[in-house]
Amino acid sequence: MTSDVGYMTSSLLPALVERLLTCVVPHRHPRPYETISQLPAQFPSGTGMPDRVTATLDPTISSQLTSLDFDVFSIDVMASGVRDVATPLLRHIFSSYQLLDLFRIPEAVFDNFVRLVRDNYHAENPFHNFRHAVNVVQTLHLFLSHPRFSLKSCFQPLEIFAMLIAGLCHDVQHPGFTNKFLCSSLHPLALRYNDTAVLENHHAATTIAMLDHPVGDGAGGTRSVAQSFKSSGASSYQQVRSMLMRCILATDVASHKRHVADVTTLTQRTSGPTSVLSDEDRLTLMAVLVDGADVSNEIRSFAFSRQWAPLVTEEFCREGDLERVQYGSQHPVRFNRATISMAEEQMSFIKGVCLPLYEGLAKAPFFVGQQTATRKVTVAEGFQDCVGQLRSNYATWEGMHTASGSTT
């Protein structure tokens, strides 16, 4: 099998080793993976972070936010100040469900929370960075608001808030390495979480810490999202925390098959006209939607799939490079830059991960009017469209794989 990925520059590898060993997040506290609760008391001086964003969202961008054709690569998600696009984009999505008003979160607090989240993603990760986070939130917004999905009426505001925050933060402080690698390396995170959903547990814990972290409130003071949320009179912050943890932990690929099975069981059990969804059922659907948004690169046209694939492949290859540094050139690694086939990896991802999930979602029961006696079951036709696009992208990758002369 031949490789379709170029070799990493030798100057980059030492930086990867250093980051794995010291776990430094740029612009933030020195050892976040060992001290996740020790976020800075306030934004460091001189960071250039204003109390509120002055940029507004371009109408041409906002009009694309409920489309599978939305191009996250066309915007600079890391820009700041008046060039900041990601913050007003995310504020627009949250405000479209009146979430900031309902839970009394000032715009300045929300904006500065977004910046805190952005700065706790590794910009140098090819794939697991803030662009991916924005893409996941946009996909959830699509599921909720696009006419072919229209799931907004199936969920309460509290649940929508939890799903969107989970999408935004689900990979925060991701080091660019897999759980398997962290466990085999005896990384402090693996020791902390007993080799179980290591990264996902860390993402969830960091998310809660950031929600509790005071940020500028636009009036010269500080306030956390959690404080604002609690002041709204909602007695459900603990519910939000539980929902967040469930949704973020659902993105662990090791639990993927179980979630697909849960949706299948739920679909079979709620097929009758008098069926009802328990709180646990609803949480299952929320978690699977976040999981689906996390792996949504392949439900878009092949042009987008082709942009994301080299990024995730490069990130995997960096892990393989580091394994060889740690264990020697003769050590067998899965992500071998010299032999990996990007097309083959994407085919495996679509067939083993994406298709089972979206085929389940295409049949899943979403109840409109959750608390009324006249609620009805709806099947989101948009997920059937996703299944069709997945199969189309698989066929395209398969053709590329065959044409490259690779062997399985």
C-alpha positions as CSV (number, residue, x, y, z in Angstrom):
1,M,0.0,0.0,0.0
2,T,1.4,3.4,-0.9
3,S,1.1,6.5,1.1
4,D,-0.7,9.7,0.0
5,V,0.6,11.8,2.9
6,G,3.9,13.7,2.8
7,Y,6.5,13.5,5.5
8,M,6.5,15.8,8.4
9,T,9.2,18.4,8.5
10,S,11.9,17.5,10.9
11,S,11.6,20.9,12.7
12,L,8.0,20.1,13.7
13,L,8.6,16.8,15.5
14,P,10.6,18.2,18.5
15,A,7.7,20.7,19.1
16,L,5.2,17.7,19.2
17,V,7.4,15.9,21.7
18,E,7.7,18.9,23.9
19,R,4.0,19.6,23.8
20,L,3.1,16.0,24.8
21,L,5.6,16.0,27.6
22,T,4.9,19.5,29.0
23,C,1.2,19.9,27.8
24,V,1.6,23.6,27.3
25,V,-1.5,25.4,25.9
26,P,-0.5,28.6,24.1
27,H,-1.5,31.9,25.7
28,R,-2.9,30.1,28.8
29,H,-1.9,28.6,32.1
30,P,1.3,26.4,32.0
31,R,0.1,22.9,32.7
32,P,-3.6,22.6,31.9
33,Y,-3.7,18.8,31.7
34,E,-2.5,18.5,35.2
35,T,-4.3,21.5,36.7
36,I,-7.6,21.8,34.9
37,S,-9.3,23.5,37.7
38,Q,-6.7,26.3,37.9
39,L,-7.9,28.5,35.2
40,P,-6.6,32.1,35.5
41,A,-8.6,34.4,37.8
42,Q,-9.0,36.8,34.9
43,F,-7.8,37.4,31.4
44,P,-4.1,38.2,31.4
45,S,-3.4,41.8,30.8
46,G,-2.3,42.7,27.3
47,T,-4.2,40.0,25.5
48,G,-6.2,42.4,23.4
49,M,-9.5,40.9,24.5
50,P,-12.2,43.7,24.8
51,D,-15.2,43.5,27.1
52,R,-17.4,42.9,24.1
53,V,-16.9,42.2,20.4
54,T,-17.3,45.1,18.0
55,A,-17.5,43.0,14.9
56,T,-20.9,42.1,13.4
57,L,-21.7,39.0,11.4
58,D,-21.8,39.4,7.7
59,P,-25.4,38.6,6.4
60,T,-23.9,36.4,3.7
61,I,-22.4,34.2,6.5
62,S,-25.5,34.2,8.7
63,S,-27.7,33.1,5.7
64,Q,-25.5,30.0,5.3
65,L,-25.6,28.8,8.9
66,T,-28.4,26.3,8.3
67,S,-26.9,24.9,5.2
68,L,-24.7,21.9,4.6
69,D,-22.8,24.1,2.1
70,F,-21.6,26.4,4.9
71,D,-17.8,26.7,4.4
72,V,-16.0,27.0,7.7
73,F,-12.7,27.2,5.8
74,S,-13.8,30.5,4.3
75,I,-13.6,32.4,7.6
76,D,-10.7,33.0,10.0
77,V,-12.0,31.5,13.2
78,M,-8.9,32.6,15.1
79,A,-9.2,36.3,14.2
80,S,-9.7,38.7,17.1
81,G,-11.0,42.3,17.6
82,V,-12.9,43.8,14.7
83,R,-11.9,40.9,12.5
84,D,-13.4,38.3,14.9
85,V,-16.0,36.3,12.9
86,A,-16.4,33.2,15.1
87,T,-17.7,35.1,18.2
88,P,-20.6,36.9,16.4
89,L,-21.3,33.7,14.4
90,L,-21.7,31.7,17.6
91,R,-23.6,34.4,19.3
92,H,-26.0,34.5,16.3
93,I,-26.6,30.8,16.6
94,F,-27.2,30.8,20.4
95,S,-29.4,34.0,20.1
96,S,-31.5,32.4,17.4
97,Y,-33.0,30.2,20.1
98,Q,-33.2,33.1,22.6
99,L,-30.8,31.3,24.9
100,L,-28.9,34.3,26.1
101,D,-32.1,36.1,27.0
102,L,-33.7,33.1,28.6
103,F,-30.7,32.3,30.8
104,R,-29.7,36.0,31.3
105,I,-26.3,35.7,29.8
106,P,-25.0,39.1,28.8
107,E,-23.6,39.3,25.3
108,A,-20.2,40.4,26.7
109,V,-20.1,37.4,29.0
110,F,-20.9,35.1,26.2
111,D,-18.4,36.7,23.8
112,N,-15.6,36.5,26.3
113,F,-16.5,32.9,27.2
114,V,-16.2,32.0,23.5
115,R,-12.7,33.6,23.5
116,L,-11.8,31.6,26.5
117,V,-12.9,28.4,24.8
118,R,-11.0,29.5,21.6
119,D,-7.8,30.0,23.5
120,N,-8.1,26.6,25.1
121,Y,-8.0,24.9,21.7
122,H,-4.6,24.1,20.2
123,A,-4.5,26.2,17.0
124,E,-1.6,24.1,15.8
125,N,-3.6,20.9,15.7
126,P,-4.4,20.1,12.0
127,F,-7.9,18.8,12.9
128,H,-8.9,19.0,16.6
129,N,-8.9,22.8,16.8
130,F,-11.4,25.7,17.1
131,R,-12.4,25.4,13.5
132,H,-13.6,21.9,14.1
133,A,-15.6,23.1,17.2
134,V,-17.3,25.9,15.2
135,N,-18.1,23.4,12.5
136,V,-19.8,21.0,15.0
137,V,-21.9,23.9,16.5
138,Q,-23.0,24.9,13.0
139,T,-24.0,21.3,12.2
140,L,-26.1,21.1,15.4
141,H,-27.7,24.4,14.4
142,L,-28.5,22.8,11.0
143,F,-30.1,19.8,12.7
144,L,-32.2,22.0,14.8
145,S,-33.3,24.6,12.2
146,H,-33.0,23.4,8.6
147,P,-36.5,22.5,7.2
148,R,-35.3,18.9,6.3
149,F,-34.5,18.3,10.0
150,S,-36.5,20.9,12.0
151,L,-35.6,19.4,15.4
152,K,-35.9,22.7,17.3
153,S,-39.5,22.0,18.4
154,C,-38.4,18.5,19.7
155,F,-36.2,19.9,22.4
156,Q,-36.5,22.3,25.3
157,P,-34.3,25.5,25.5
158,L,-32.2,23.9,28.3
159,E,-31.5,20.9,26.1
160,I,-30.5,23.0,23.1
161,F,-28.2,25.1,25.3
162,A,-26.5,22.0,26.5
163,M,-26.1,20.5,23.1
164,L,-24.6,23.7,21.6
165,I,-22.2,24.2,24.5
166,A,-21.2,20.5,24.2
167,G,-20.5,21.0,20.5
168,L,-18.4,24.1,21.2
169,C,-16.3,22.5,23.9
170,H,-16.3,18.8,23.1
171,D,-12.6,18.8,22.1
172,V,-11.3,21.7,24.2
173,Q,-7.6,21.3,25.1
174,H,-7.3,18.3,22.8
175,P,-3.5,17.6,22.5
176,G,-3.8,16.1,19.0
177,F,-3.2,12.5,20.1
178,T,-5.6,9.6,20.6
179,N,-6.8,8.1,23.8
180,K,-4.9,4.9,23.0
181,F,-1.7,6.8,22.6
182,L,-2.1,8.7,25.9
183,C,-2.8,5.4,27.7
184,S,0.1,3.6,26.2
185,S,2.4,6.6,27.1
186,L,1.1,6.6,30.7
187,H,0.2,10.2,30.3
188,P,-1.0,12.0,33.4
189,L,-4.5,12.3,31.9
190,A,-4.7,8.6,31.4
191,L,-3.6,8.0,35.0
192,R,-6.2,10.5,36.2
193,Y,-9.1,8.9,34.3
194,N,-8.0,5.3,34.6
195,D,-7.6,4.8,30.9
196,T,-11.3,5.4,30.4
197,A,-12.5,8.0,27.9
198,V,-9.4,9.9,28.8
199,L,-9.8,12.9,26.5
200,E,-13.6,13.1,26.7
201,N,-13.5,13.2,30.5
202,H,-10.9,15.9,30.3
203,H,-12.9,17.9,27.8
204,A,-16.0,17.6,30.0
205,A,-14.2,18.7,33.1
206,T,-12.5,21.6,31.4
207,T,-15.9,22.7,30.0
208,I,-17.4,22.9,33.4
209,A,-14.4,24.8,34.8
210,M,-14.7,27.3,31.9
211,L,-18.4,27.8,32.5
212,D,-17.5,28.7,36.1
213,H,-14.7,31.0,35.2
214,P,-15.4,34.7,35.5
215,V,-15.0,36.8,32.3
216,G,-15.5,40.4,31.5
217,D,-19.2,41.4,31.7
218,G,-19.0,44.6,29.6
219,A,-19.6,46.8,32.6
220,G,-16.2,46.8,34.2
221,G,-16.8,43.7,36.3
222,T,-16.6,39.9,35.8
223,R,-19.2,37.2,35.7
224,S,-19.2,33.6,34.7
225,V,-21.7,31.9,32.4
226,A,-22.7,29.6,35.3
227,Q,-23.4,32.7,37.5
228,S,-25.6,34.2,34.8
229,F,-27.3,31.0,34.1
230,K,-28.2,30.5,37.8
231,S,-29.4,34.1,38.1
232,S,-32.1,33.4,35.5
233,G,-34.1,31.5,38.1
234,A,-33.5,28.2,36.4
235,S,-33.1,25.5,38.9
236,S,-31.5,23.3,36.3
237,Y,-27.8,24.2,36.2
238,Q,-27.1,20.7,37.6
239,Q,-29.2,19.3,34.7
240,V,-27.1,21.3,32.2
241,R,-23.9,19.9,33.7
242,S,-25.3,16.4,33.5
243,M,-26.4,16.9,29.9
244,L,-23.0,18.4,29.0
245,M,-21.1,15.5,30.5
246,R,-23.3,13.0,28.7
247,C,-23.1,14.7,25.4
248,I,-19.3,15.2,25.5
249,L,-18.6,11.7,26.7
250,A,-20.7,10.4,23.8
251,T,-18.0,11.6,21.4
252,D,-15.6,8.9,22.6
253,V,-15.3,6.6,19.6
254,A,-15.0,3.6,21.9
255,S,-18.7,4.1,23.0
256,H,-19.9,4.7,19.4
257,K,-21.3,1.2,18.8
258,R,-23.2,1.3,22.1
259,H,-24.9,4.6,21.1
260,V,-25.9,3.2,17.8
261,A,-27.4,0.2,19.5
262,D,-29.2,2.5,22.0
263,V,-30.8,4.4,19.2
264,T,-31.9,1.2,17.4
265,T,-33.5,-0.1,20.7
266,L,-35.2,3.3,21.3
267,T,-36.6,3.3,17.7
268,Q,-38.0,-0.2,18.1
269,R,-39.5,0.5,21.5
270,T,-41.2,3.8,20.6
271,S,-42.8,2.8,17.3
272,G,-46.4,2.7,18.6
273,P,-48.8,5.6,18.6
274,T,-48.9,5.9,22.4
275,S,-45.1,5.7,22.9
276,V,-43.4,8.2,25.1
277,L,-39.8,9.3,25.6
278,S,-38.3,9.1,29.1
279,D,-35.7,11.7,30.2
280,E,-33.0,9.0,29.6
281,D,-34.4,8.5,26.0
282,R,-34.2,12.2,25.3
283,L,-30.6,12.4,26.7
284,T,-29.7,9.5,24.4
285,L,-30.9,11.4,21.4
286,M,-29.1,14.5,22.4
287,A,-25.9,12.6,22.9
288,V,-26.2,10.9,19.5
289,L,-26.9,14.3,17.8
290,V,-23.7,15.7,19.3
291,D,-21.8,12.6,18.2
292,G,-23.3,12.9,14.7
293,A,-22.2,16.5,14.5
294,D,-18.7,15.6,15.6
295,V,-18.3,13.2,12.6
296,S,-20.3,15.3,10.2
297,N,-17.4,16.0,7.7
298,E,-18.6,13.2,5.5
299,I,-22.3,14.2,5.4
300,R,-21.3,17.3,3.3
301,S,-20.4,17.3,-0.3
302,F,-17.2,15.6,-1.3
303,A,-15.5,19.0,-1.8
304,F,-15.7,19.5,2.0
305,S,-14.8,15.9,2.8
306,R,-11.7,16.3,0.7
307,Q,-10.7,19.4,2.7
308,W,-11.0,17.8,6.1
309,A,-9.5,14.4,5.3
310,P,-5.8,15.5,4.9
311,L,-6.1,17.4,8.2
312,V,-7.2,14.4,10.3
313,T,-4.8,12.2,8.4
314,E,-1.9,14.5,9.2
315,E,-2.8,14.6,12.9
316,F,-2.8,10.8,13.0
317,C,0.5,10.7,11.2
318,R,2.1,13.0,13.7
319,E,1.1,10.5,16.4
320,G,2.8,7.8,14.4
321,D,5.9,9.9,14.1
322,L,6.0,10.4,17.8
323,E,5.5,6.7,18.5
324,R,8.6,6.0,16.4
325,V,10.6,8.6,18.3
326,Q,9.5,7.0,21.6
327,Y,9.7,3.3,20.7
328,G,12.2,3.2,17.8
329,S,11.9,3.0,14.1
330,Q,11.1,-0.8,14.1
331,H,8.1,-0.3,16.4
332,P,4.8,-1.1,14.5
333,V,2.5,1.9,14.3
334,R,-1.0,2.1,12.9
335,F,-0.6,5.6,11.5
336,N,2.6,5.1,9.5
337,R,3.2,8.1,7.3
338,A,5.1,6.0,4.7
339,T,2.2,3.6,4.1
340,I,-1.1,5.2,5.2
341,S,-3.8,5.7,2.6
342,M,-6.0,8.6,3.2
343,A,-8.7,7.2,0.9
344,E,-8.7,3.9,2.7
345,E,-8.9,5.6,6.1
346,Q,-11.9,7.7,5.0
347,M,-13.7,4.6,3.6
348,S,-13.2,2.8,6.9
349,F,-14.5,5.9,8.8
350,I,-17.6,6.2,6.7
351,K,-18.5,2.5,6.7
352,G,-17.6,1.8,10.4
353,V,-18.6,5.0,12.1
354,C,-20.7,7.4,10.1
355,L,-23.1,5.2,8.2
356,P,-24.3,3.1,11.2
357,L,-24.9,6.3,13.2
358,Y,-26.8,8.2,10.5
359,E,-28.8,5.2,9.4
360,G,-30.0,5.0,13.0
361,L,-30.7,8.7,13.1
362,A,-32.7,8.4,9.9
363,K,-35.1,6.1,11.7
364,A,-35.0,7.7,15.2
365,P,-38.2,9.0,16.8
366,F,-38.1,12.7,17.5
367,F,-41.2,13.8,19.4
368,V,-42.6,17.2,18.5
369,G,-44.3,19.1,21.4
370,Q,-42.5,17.2,24.2
371,Q,-44.8,17.9,27.1
372,T,-48.2,17.9,25.4
373,A,-50.8,15.1,25.1
374,T,-51.0,15.6,21.3
375,R,-47.3,15.2,20.6
376,K,-46.4,13.3,17.5
377,V,-43.4,11.4,16.2
378,T,-41.4,12.8,13.3
379,V,-38.6,11.3,11.4
380,A,-36.1,13.8,10.3
381,E,-35.8,13.4,6.5
382,G,-32.6,15.3,6.5
383,F,-30.8,12.3,8.0
384,Q,-31.9,10.2,5.0
385,D,-30.2,12.9,2.8
386,C,-27.0,12.4,5.0
387,V,-27.0,8.7,4.4
388,G,-27.2,9.3,0.7
389,Q,-24.3,11.7,0.8
390,L,-22.2,9.3,2.9
391,R,-22.7,6.6,0.4
392,S,-21.8,9.0,-2.4
393,N,-18.6,10.1,-0.6
394,Y,-17.7,6.5,0.1
395,A,-18.0,5.6,-3.6
396,T,-15.8,8.6,-4.5
397,W,-13.1,7.7,-2.0
398,E,-13.3,4.1,-3.1
399,G,-12.7,5.2,-6.7
400,M,-9.7,7.3,-5.6
401,H,-8.4,4.4,-3.6
402,T,-8.6,2.0,-6.6
403,A,-7.1,4.6,-9.0
404,S,-4.1,5.1,-6.7
405,G,-3.1,1.5,-7.1
406,S,-3.3,0.9,-3.3
407,T,-3.9,-2.5,-2.0
408,T,-6.0,-3.4,1.0
